[in-house]
Amino acid sequence: MPTIGAKAHAARLRKLRGERMVREVGKALFAAGEMIQTEAQISITAGAVSGKKHVASAPGEPPNNDTGVLANNIETNQVAPLVVEVSSNAPYAAAQEFGSEREAGRTARPFAPSRKAGPRTDKFGPVLVEFGDSKTAARPYMAPARDAKRDEATQLVRRAVDHVVRKSKSSD
């Protein structure tokens, strides 16, 4: 017994795996990454005072902006058609996000439990934890931004998929 509409359904499935789906979902993922980037930058810069009146944030709170290096080094990159990476590339970004420890004569080691990366150094010695060289408690800003925008980002990707599905039905 033949299946009614099998060819049309197979053609629609091929379209859903095709170039258009990858392009539309990739755009939505990039937009979601930019939302997370903006949220992280706002959490750092909101209410911050730089210069002599700068006050460091409390442990567990996003870092307060002073020089602007941390907020200005957050970027969104599309590393593959369906892979977007939001990263903070300031030299002390990991130490702010995860906290660090420093012992006399040793390099600061960020607490990044899921990463296997070792301590970072440069030609001037240990990576600086923004003007401090003692223990620094975590002041997360990337993970809270991701968590705050998760539902909105998910909806953005769902709308992109739904859009492509609707277009594939109308072009049959």
MDAnalysis code that builds the backbone (N, CA, C; Angstrom):
import MDAnalysis as mda
import numpy as np

u = mda.Universe.empty(516, n_residues=172, atom_resindex=np.repeat(np.arange(172), 3), trajectory=True)
u.add_TopologyAttr("name", ["N", "CA", "C"] * 172)
u.add_TopologyAttr("resid", np.arange(1, 173))
u.add_TopologyAttr("resname", ["MET", "PRO", "THR", "ILE", "GLY", "ALA", "LYS", "ALA", "HIS", "ALA", "ALA", "ARG", "LEU", "ARG", "LYS", "LEU", "ARG", "GLY", "GLU", "ARG", "MET", "VAL", "ARG", "GLU", "VAL", "GLY", "LYS", "ALA", "LEU", "PHE", "ALA", "ALA", "GLY", "GLU", "MET", "ILE", "GLN", "THR", "GLU", "ALA", "GLN", "ILE", "SER", "ILE", "THR", "ALA", "GLY", "ALA", "VAL", "SER", "GLY", "LYS", "LYS", "HIS", "VAL", "ALA", "SER", "ALA", "PRO", "GLY", "GLU", "PRO", "PRO", "ASN", "ASN", "ASP", "THR", "GLY", "VAL", "LEU", "ALA", "ASN", "ASN", "ILE", "GLU", "THR", "ASN", "GLN", "VAL", "ALA", "PRO", "LEU", "VAL", "VAL", "GLU", "VAL", "SER", "SER", "ASN", "ALA", "PRO", "TYR", "ALA", "ALA", "ALA", "GLN", "GLU", "PHE", "GLY", "SER", "GLU", "ARG", "GLU", "ALA", "GLY", "ARG", "THR", "ALA", "ARG", "PRO", "PHE", "ALA", "PRO", "SER", "ARG", "LYS", "ALA", "GLY", "PRO", "ARG", "THR", "ASP", "LYS", "PHE", "GLY", "PRO", "VAL", "LEU", "VAL", "GLU", "PHE", "GLY", "ASP", "SER", "LYS", "THR", "ALA", "ALA", "ARG", "PRO", "TYR", "MET", "ALA", "PRO", "ALA", "ARG", "ASP", "ALA", "LYS", "ARG", "ASP", "GLU", "ALA", "THR", "GLN", "LEU", "VAL", "ARG", "ARG", "ALA", "VAL", "ASP", "HIS", "VAL", "VAL", "ARG", "LYS", "SER", "LYS", "SER", "SER", "ASP"])
u.atoms.positions = np.array([
    [0.841, -1.169, 0.000],
    [0.000, 0.000, 0.000],
    [0.898, 1.247, 0.000],
    [0.771, 2.113, -0.987],
    [1.622, 3.298, -1.088],
    [1.248, 4.349, -0.033],
    [2.262, 5.065, 0.424],
    [2.047, 6.145, 1.386],
    [1.740, 7.421, 0.622],
    [0.666, 8.081, 0.998],
    [0.250, 9.297, 0.309],
    [1.115, 10.463, 0.801],
    [1.691, 11.213, -0.126],
    [2.483, 12.390, 0.214],
    [3.910, 12.099, 0.646],
    [4.377, 10.876, 0.466],
    [5.727, 10.519, 0.916],
    [6.796, 11.327, 0.188],
    [6.639, 11.519, -1.118],
    [7.638, 12.271, -1.883],
    [7.692, 13.734, -1.435],
    [6.521, 14.317, -1.219],
    [6.473, 15.714, -0.780],
    [7.092, 15.860, 0.607],
    [6.793, 14.909, 1.472],
    [7.344, 14.957, 2.828],
    [8.870, 14.797, 2.793],
    [9.364, 13.893, 1.984],
    [10.814, 13.689, 1.856],
    [11.485, 14.951, 1.312],
    [10.842, 15.599, 0.347],
    [11.396, 16.832, -0.213],
    [11.444, 17.933, 0.845],
    [10.399, 18.035, 1.663],
    [10.356, 19.044, 2.724],
    [11.466, 18.787, 3.743],
    [11.683, 17.534, 4.103],
    [12.745, 17.202, 5.060],
    [14.124, 17.568, 4.511],
    [14.333, 17.355, 3.210],
    [15.606, 17.740, 2.595],
    [15.813, 19.250, 2.687],
    [14.739, 20.009, 2.484],
    [14.841, 21.466, 2.586],
    [15.188, 21.893, 4.009],
    [14.621, 21.199, 4.987],
    [14.857, 21.564, 6.383],
    [16.300, 21.319, 6.798],
    [16.967, 20.396, 6.139],
    [18.375, 20.132, 6.439],
    [19.280, 20.985, 5.576],
    [18.701, 21.753, 4.696],
    [19.476, 22.449, 3.681],
    [20.094, 23.760, 4.110],
    [20.609, 24.433, 3.084],
    [21.331, 25.685, 3.234],
    [20.513, 26.761, 3.935],
    [19.249, 26.871, 3.543],
    [18.407, 27.929, 4.106],
    [18.253, 27.766, 5.623],
    [18.024, 26.534, 6.079],
    [17.869, 26.287, 7.517],
    [19.153, 26.675, 8.253],
    [20.277, 26.247, 7.728],
    [21.563, 26.552, 8.370],
    [21.781, 28.065, 8.416],
    [21.469, 28.742, 7.316],
    [21.663, 30.192, 7.254],
    [20.765, 30.920, 8.265],
    [19.478, 30.567, 8.286],
    [18.529, 31.245, 9.181],
    [18.825, 30.961, 10.656],
    [19.092, 29.712, 10.978],
    [19.388, 29.362, 12.371],
    [20.737, 29.962, 12.781],
    [21.695, 29.977, 11.868],
    [22.989, 30.605, 12.156],
    [22.840, 32.082, 12.485],
    [21.986, 32.784, 11.726],
    [21.723, 34.201, 12.010],
    [21.094, 34.376, 13.387],
    [20.140, 33.502, 13.711],
    [19.475, 33.578, 15.018],
    [20.460, 33.296, 16.150],
    [21.338, 32.329, 15.952],
    [22.337, 32.018, 16.977],
    [23.285, 33.196, 17.194],
    [23.687, 33.845, 16.102],
    [24.578, 34.996, 16.231],
    [23.879, 36.134, 16.972],
    [22.615, 36.379, 16.640],
    [21.847, 37.418, 17.337],
    [21.720, 37.082, 18.823],
    [21.514, 35.814, 19.138],
    [21.431, 35.382, 20.539],
    [22.766, 35.625, 21.246],
    [23.864, 35.334, 20.565],
    [25.186, 35.591, 21.132],
    [25.404, 37.071, 21.415],
    [24.951, 37.915, 20.499],
    [25.085, 39.356, 20.710],
    [24.233, 39.836, 21.884],
    [23.072, 39.209, 22.097],
    [22.245, 39.557, 23.261],
    [22.997, 39.236, 24.553],
    [23.639, 38.085, 24.586],
    [24.405, 37.682, 25.772],
    [25.588, 38.626, 25.975],
    [26.273, 38.967, 24.888],
    [27.398, 39.902, 24.966],
    [26.950, 41.232, 25.564],
    [25.860, 41.769, 25.057],
    [25.351, 43.054, 25.542],
    [24.962, 42.980, 27.012],
    [24.299, 41.891, 27.400],
    [23.903, 41.714, 28.802],
    [25.130, 41.686, 29.713],
    [26.187, 40.995, 29.295],
    [27.413, 40.931, 30.098],
    [28.062, 42.311, 30.200],
    [28.114, 43.040, 29.085],
    [28.715, 44.373, 29.101],
    [27.923, 45.326, 29.995],
    [26.603, 45.240, 29.937],
    [25.771, 46.102, 30.782],
    [25.986, 45.773, 32.255],
    [26.107, 44.481, 32.576],
    [26.294, 44.106, 33.985],
    [27.600, 44.661, 34.548],
    [28.600, 44.839, 33.699],
    [29.890, 45.381, 34.139],
    [29.839, 46.905, 34.250],
    [29.202, 47.553, 33.286],
    [29.264, 49.016, 33.211],
    [28.165, 49.737, 33.984],
    [27.075, 49.061, 34.308],
    [25.949, 49.730, 34.980],
    [26.363, 50.249, 36.353],
    [26.278, 51.549, 36.524],
    [26.555, 52.152, 37.824],
    [28.014, 52.213, 38.219],
    [28.919, 51.838, 37.337],
    [30.344, 51.818, 37.684],
    [30.939, 53.223, 37.625],
    [31.911, 53.468, 38.473],
    [32.632, 54.736, 38.502],
    [34.106, 54.406, 38.309],
    [34.759, 55.103, 37.377],
    [36.176, 54.819, 37.141],
    [37.045, 55.896, 37.778],
    [38.341, 55.652, 37.745],
    [39.291, 56.618, 38.286],
    [39.463, 56.483, 39.785],
    [39.752, 57.607, 40.445],
    [40.032, 57.591, 41.882],
    [38.828, 57.162, 42.713],
    [37.628, 57.364, 42.200],
    [36.421, 57.021, 42.961],
    [35.927, 55.604, 42.675],
    [36.705, 54.836, 41.900],
    [36.313, 53.456, 41.584],
    [36.239, 52.615, 42.856],
    [35.177, 51.835, 42.953],
    [34.995, 50.912, 44.074],
    [34.829, 49.519, 43.477],
    [35.645, 48.587, 43.925],
    [35.551, 47.209, 43.425],
    [34.213, 46.605, 43.840],
    [33.710, 45.719, 43.009],
    [32.436, 45.067, 43.318],
    [32.619, 44.036, 44.424],
    [31.522, 43.673, 45.031],
    [31.545, 42.643, 46.068],
    [31.728, 41.275, 45.421],
    [32.381, 40.345, 46.101],
    [32.502, 38.987, 45.555],
    [31.121, 38.417, 45.230],
    [31.032, 37.769, 44.089],
    [29.766, 37.191, 43.648],
    [28.956, 38.121, 42.766],
    [29.293, 39.411, 42.755],
    [28.628, 40.400, 41.903],
    [29.479, 40.627, 40.658],
    [28.874, 41.070, 39.542],
    [29.693, 41.373, 38.359],
    [30.728, 42.445, 38.691],
    [31.899, 42.386, 38.060],
    [32.927, 43.386, 38.351],
    [32.466, 44.780, 37.938],
    [32.871, 45.785, 38.695],
    [32.577, 47.175, 38.336],
    [33.592, 47.647, 37.309],
    [33.122, 48.347, 36.315],
    [33.969, 48.865, 35.254],
    [34.928, 49.915, 35.813],
    [36.196, 49.830, 35.425],
    [37.156, 50.868, 35.792],
    [37.839, 51.374, 34.530],
    [38.619, 50.540, 33.886],
    [39.348, 50.947, 32.684],
    [38.575, 50.675, 31.402],
    [37.566, 49.827, 31.454],
    [36.790, 49.476, 30.267],
    [37.349, 48.294, 29.501],
    [38.500, 47.790, 29.913],
    [39.138, 46.687, 29.186],
    [38.271, 45.427, 29.217],
    [37.740, 45.095, 30.362],
    [36.949, 43.870, 30.490],
    [35.695, 43.931, 29.617],
    [34.920, 44.990, 29.738],
    [33.676, 45.119, 28.966],
    [33.953, 45.226, 27.469],
    [35.006, 45.934, 27.089],
    [35.304, 46.134, 25.667],
    [35.905, 44.908, 24.996],
    [36.336, 43.934, 25.769],
    [36.928, 42.729, 25.192],
    [35.977, 41.543, 25.174],
    [34.696, 41.788, 25.344],
    [33.699, 40.727, 25.191],
    [33.257, 40.758, 23.738],
    [33.318, 39.618, 23.074],
    [32.948, 39.584, 21.657],
    [32.188, 38.316, 21.312],
    [31.446, 38.406, 20.222],
    [30.659, 37.291, 19.701],
    [31.246, 36.903, 18.353],
    [31.556, 35.624, 18.183],
    [32.106, 35.118, 16.922],
    [31.333, 33.897, 16.466],
    [31.091, 33.827, 15.166],
    [30.467, 32.644, 14.582],
    [31.616, 31.762, 14.093],
    [31.916, 30.703, 14.844],
    [33.071, 29.861, 14.548],
    [32.744, 28.734, 13.573],
    [31.479, 28.464, 13.365],
    [31.000, 27.491, 12.381],
    [29.576, 27.914, 12.035],
    [28.999, 27.379, 10.960],
    [27.656, 27.822, 10.579],
    [26.621, 27.752, 11.705],
    [26.720, 26.767, 12.574],
    [25.752, 26.632, 13.662],
    [26.417, 26.667, 15.036],
    [27.578, 27.337, 15.125],
    [28.288, 27.449, 16.403],
    [28.687, 28.910, 16.611],
    [28.204, 29.478, 17.715],
    [28.528, 30.857, 18.070],
    [29.208, 30.840, 19.429],
    [30.258, 31.637, 19.558],
    [31.021, 31.698, 20.799],
    [31.023, 33.140, 21.309],
    [30.616, 33.315, 22.550],
    [30.695, 34.618, 23.209],
    [31.827, 34.496, 24.217],
    [32.848, 35.331, 24.061],
    [34.012, 35.197, 24.936],
    [34.470, 36.554, 25.440],
    [35.121, 36.511, 26.576],
    [35.728, 37.696, 27.154],
    [37.231, 37.501, 27.046],
    [37.891, 38.370, 26.310],
    [39.291, 38.157, 25.973],
    [40.262, 39.073, 26.702],
    [39.811, 39.747, 27.740],
    [40.727, 40.549, 28.555],
    [41.687, 39.602, 29.268],
    [42.911, 40.031, 29.537],
    [43.887, 39.137, 30.169],
    [43.428, 38.561, 31.507],
    [42.587, 39.282, 32.222],
    [42.152, 38.836, 33.543],
    [40.691, 38.389, 33.559],
    [40.111, 38.133, 32.391],
    [38.691, 37.780, 32.297],
    [38.358, 36.516, 33.080],
    [39.162, 35.476, 32.933],
    [38.883, 34.212, 33.630],
    [39.002, 34.382, 35.136],
    [39.975, 35.169, 35.575],
    [40.139, 35.386, 37.011],
    [38.937, 36.122, 37.593],
    [38.357, 37.039, 36.831],
    [37.162, 37.739, 37.307],
    [35.963, 36.793, 37.336],
    [35.789, 36.028, 36.271],
    [34.622, 35.137, 36.163],
    [34.662, 34.004, 37.185],
    [35.827, 33.392, 37.353],
    [35.929, 32.187, 38.178],
    [36.656, 32.399, 39.507],
    [37.318, 33.551, 39.680],
    [38.148, 33.761, 40.859],
    [39.547, 33.242, 40.588],
    [40.504, 33.588, 41.450],
    [41.874, 33.113, 41.246],
    [42.569, 32.983, 42.585],
    [43.710, 32.362, 42.537],
    [44.561, 32.319, 43.722],
    [45.964, 32.671, 43.269],
    [46.695, 33.308, 44.120],
    [48.063, 33.686, 43.772],
    [48.917, 33.474, 45.011],
    [50.014, 32.801, 44.828],
    [50.968, 32.618, 45.911],
    [52.245, 33.333, 45.512],
    [53.034, 33.739, 46.474],
    [54.263, 34.471, 46.193],
    [55.120, 33.709, 45.190],
    [55.509, 34.393, 44.118],
    [56.386, 33.797, 43.127],
    [55.708, 32.850, 42.154],
    [54.396, 32.707, 42.210],
    [53.686, 31.800, 41.306],
    [52.704, 32.573, 40.442],
    [52.350, 31.979, 39.338],
    [51.394, 32.578, 38.417],
    [49.976, 32.403, 38.939],
    [49.138, 33.408, 38.724],
    [47.730, 33.299, 39.125],
    [47.082, 32.169, 38.344],
    [46.275, 31.391, 39.013],
    [45.575, 30.296, 38.344],
    [44.076, 30.541, 38.474],
    [43.388, 30.793, 37.354],
    [41.951, 30.980, 37.450],
    [41.272, 29.671, 37.816],
    [40.230, 29.764, 38.599],
    [39.431, 28.588, 38.924],
    [38.451, 28.359, 37.795],
    [38.748, 27.485, 36.907],
    [37.864, 27.135, 35.802],
    [37.740, 25.623, 35.816],
    [36.873, 25.075, 36.668],
    [36.835, 23.638, 36.903],
    [36.602, 22.789, 35.662],
    [35.924, 23.320, 34.658],
    [35.639, 22.496, 33.489],
    [36.680, 22.673, 32.388],
    [37.686, 23.476, 32.619],
    [38.706, 23.721, 31.603],
    [40.020, 23.081, 32.004],
    [40.794, 22.665, 31.012],
    [42.095, 22.062, 31.282],
    [43.235, 23.033, 30.991],
    [42.886, 24.280, 30.685],
    [43.914, 25.260, 30.360],
    [44.731, 25.587, 31.595],
    [46.005, 25.750, 31.407],
    [46.886, 26.080, 32.522],
    [46.918, 27.570, 32.773],
    [47.797, 28.003, 33.660],
    [47.894, 29.425, 33.973],
    [48.411, 30.213, 32.778],
    [47.962, 31.432, 32.663],
    [48.395, 32.283, 31.563],
    [49.509, 33.202, 32.047],
    [50.535, 33.368, 31.248],
    [51.598, 34.313, 31.566],
    [51.920, 35.107, 30.313],
    [52.619, 36.194, 30.478],
    [53.113, 36.940, 29.338],
    [54.545, 37.375, 29.643],
    [55.136, 38.207, 28.785],
    [56.545, 38.563, 28.972],
    [56.789, 39.379, 30.242],
    [55.734, 39.916, 30.843],
    [55.879, 40.692, 32.062],
    [55.645, 39.859, 33.311],
    [55.459, 38.570, 33.160],
    [55.234, 37.708, 34.321],
    [53.798, 37.235, 34.381],
    [53.285, 37.008, 35.584],
    [51.947, 36.450, 35.722],
    [50.876, 37.380, 35.177],
    [49.817, 36.783, 34.703],
    [48.686, 37.581, 34.250],
    [48.124, 38.334, 35.457],
    [47.784, 39.581, 35.272],
    [47.321, 40.394, 36.393],
    [45.833, 40.205, 36.620],
    [45.457, 40.187, 37.861],
    [44.052, 40.182, 38.216],
    [43.758, 41.633, 38.539],
    [43.313, 42.347, 37.576],
    [43.150, 43.794, 37.534],
    [43.753, 44.547, 38.695],
    [44.874, 44.815, 38.912],
    [45.501, 45.623, 39.952],
    [45.628, 44.913, 41.290],
    [45.322, 43.666, 41.396],
    [45.478, 42.955, 42.660],
    [46.378, 41.757, 42.459],
    [47.007, 41.298, 43.507],
    [47.806, 40.093, 43.350],
    [47.643, 39.171, 44.544],
    [46.541, 39.283, 45.216],
    [46.242, 38.333, 46.277],
    [45.047, 37.505, 45.820],
    [44.453, 36.769, 46.727],
    [43.307, 35.954, 46.340],
    [42.165, 36.849, 45.873],
    [41.531, 36.445, 44.810],
    [40.408, 37.192, 44.263],
    [39.212, 36.267, 44.167],
    [38.115, 36.665, 44.782],
    [36.892, 35.863, 44.699],
    [36.254, 36.061, 43.329],
    [35.493, 35.095, 42.906],
    [34.827, 35.164, 41.605],
    [33.837, 36.319, 41.573],
    [33.824, 36.998, 40.429],
    [32.861, 38.061, 40.156],
    [32.265, 37.762, 38.785],
    [31.379, 36.772, 38.733],
    [30.881, 36.297, 37.436],
    [30.042, 37.334, 36.702],
    [30.211, 37.378, 35.403],
    [29.447, 38.280, 34.549],
    [28.995, 37.584, 33.266],
    [29.741, 36.582, 32.789],
    [29.352, 35.881, 31.559],
    [28.250, 34.851, 31.823],
    [28.429, 34.005, 32.821],
    [27.418, 32.976, 33.114],
    [26.079, 33.600, 33.500],
    [26.041, 34.642, 34.342],
    [24.746, 35.260, 34.631],
    [24.097, 35.883, 33.386],
    [24.908, 36.435, 32.484],
    [24.361, 37.003, 31.245],
    [23.753, 35.899, 30.386],
    [24.461, 34.778, 30.281],
    [23.934, 33.628, 29.532],
    [22.618, 33.152, 30.136],
    [22.596, 33.017, 31.453],
    [21.388, 32.532, 32.121],
    [20.223, 33.501, 31.954],
    [20.510, 34.808, 32.010],
    [19.456, 35.816, 31.885],
    [18.838, 35.828, 30.493],
    [19.611, 35.503, 29.475],
    [19.137, 35.579, 28.088],
    [18.785, 34.221, 27.491],
    [18.902, 33.152, 28.265],
    [18.679, 31.799, 27.741],
    [17.305, 31.638, 27.089],
    [16.230, 32.008, 27.789],
    [14.879, 31.825, 27.245],
    [14.662, 32.665, 25.994],
    [15.128, 33.910, 26.024],
    [14.978, 34.791, 24.870],
    [15.757, 34.252, 23.666],
    [16.956, 33.741, 23.899],
    [17.772, 33.170, 22.823],
    [17.115, 31.915, 22.251],
    [16.571, 31.082, 23.131],
    [15.888, 29.864, 22.681],
    [14.704, 30.221, 21.794],
    [13.931, 31.212, 22.193],
    [12.775, 31.637, 21.395],
    [13.215, 32.177, 20.036],
    [14.318, 32.886, 20.000],
    [14.834, 33.430, 18.747],
    [15.173, 32.305, 17.768],
    [15.827, 31.266, 18.255],
    [16.189, 30.130, 17.398],
    [14.934, 29.370, 16.977],
    [13.999, 29.181, 17.896],
    [12.744, 28.496, 17.543],
    [11.994, 29.242, 16.450],
    [11.948, 30.573, 16.558],
    [11.265, 31.363, 15.522],
    [11.952, 31.201, 14.170],
    [13.273, 31.132, 14.166],
    [14.002, 30.942, 12.905],
    [13.661, 29.592, 12.287],
    [13.624, 28.545, 13.104],
    [13.273, 27.210, 12.603],
    [11.839, 27.213, 12.092],
    [10.916, 27.783, 12.862],
    [9.511, 27.841, 12.440],
    [9.356, 28.591, 11.126],
    [10.114, 29.665, 10.966],
    [10.059, 30.455, 9.733],
    [10.463, 29.607, 8.524],
    [11.535, 28.862, 8.663],
    [11.995, 28.017, 7.555],
    [10.985, 26.906, 7.283],
    [10.410, 26.331, 8.339],
    [9.412, 25.268, 8.161],
    [8.200, 25.816, 7.419],
    [7.717, 27.003, 7.804],
    [6.560, 27.602, 7.116],
    [6.873, 27.862, 5.654],
    [8.063, 28.380, 5.381],
    [8.461, 28.646, 3.991],
    [8.534, 27.355, 3.184],
    [8.994, 26.272, 3.822],
    [9.105, 25.007, 3.089],
    [7.726, 24.447, 2.765],
    [6.744, 24.674, 3.639],
    [5.377, 24.203, 3.375],
    [4.740, 25.002, 2.253],
    [4.981, 26.312, 2.232],
    [4.347, 27.158, 1.220],
    [4.983, 26.995, -0.155],
    [6.207, 26.499, -0.215],
    [6.870, 26.336, -1.517],
    [6.730, 24.933, -2.088],
    [5.922, 24.086, -1.429],
    [5.714, 22.726, -1.951],
    [4.849, 22.726, -3.183],
])
